[in-house]
Amino acid sequence: MSRHRNARRRALLAAALLTLAVGCSGSPDPDPGATSAQRHSTGEGAEPAPGGPFWVDPDSNAAKQIKIWEAQGRTADAEALRRIADRPMADWPAWDNPGPGIRRAVAGAAKDQRTILLVAYNIPHRDCGGLSAGGAADTTTYRTWFGMFAEAIGDAKAIVVLEPDAVAHMVDGCTTPEHWDERYQLLNEAVDHFKKLPNTKVYLDAGNPAWIPDPAKLVAPLTRAGVARADGFALNVSNFQTDEAVRAYGTKVSQGLGGKHFVIDTSRNGAGPLLDDPGQAWCNPPGRALGTAPTASTGDPLLDAYLWIKRPGDSDGTCRGGPAAGAWWPEYALGLARRSTA
């Protein structure tokens, strides 16, 4: 995925969410000496939450990889990968038919009244022909797609991060002006459609501080895209900027939007961004680590949650030996987990 275009562009040219708490699937035997993240996994010491914790997919790629490595005798690697498998991550539903995957998540989460985290990523002209190029063929197809997406959610508790890249690519000019009116119209329609659902929160993607360094440049485009009717905006999706840098940036964007709230993707920012290769810092950078574990307790009234929106271990694209964008890359996932201090 390519939520990180400041470097690439140079190279080429407790609000509503705080009612939700974070939880993970985990061991049935609580350990009194466990870390805070581990206690969330077992339910011990978990944040009180009328809405219930986020859903952990027991059949994620990381969970499946653990079984494979255990069978191969790679027990230490399997144990390290639990740092990913035992924590809530977003689902990125299919671009042709999102319904089955979402309904599976809804059914799994319903058992414990958990909340699912989803990413809607199928806007026409997606990624400007980059490694995640594609998207719906036209406006009619996209409207049908997000309609199926919303129908599958129904009255389940859900958070939707809406269209990574879509606004920031208009700001940096990667998405050319002839497509802007269409894109703004579709983003507004999608916000309104998802907000009709009784238990869904919507956060419109807004890039990251390394991509659009001046936060003021995002205010008018986000406003035009319908952020006022959304629950807020999302930052750092699939990127590596530090919590501190993104939080400060988000506060400035929020000030321009009258105090709108935001969420931050912390899935892979534990070591910060790669600094010695700015042209490819966004694409499978080496030496990175898992970031802050997902939580709705941020200590910041504007910051609703730290979330793992990018699924750790999913490739950014065919760079540095990686598979196609979105494909599972177990050895990269293992590196993230081993270097993690979360």
Order of alpha helices (4+ residues) and beta strands (2+ residues): alpha-alpha-alpha-alpha-alpha-beta-alpha-beta-alpha-alpha-beta-alpha-beta-alpha-beta-beta-alpha
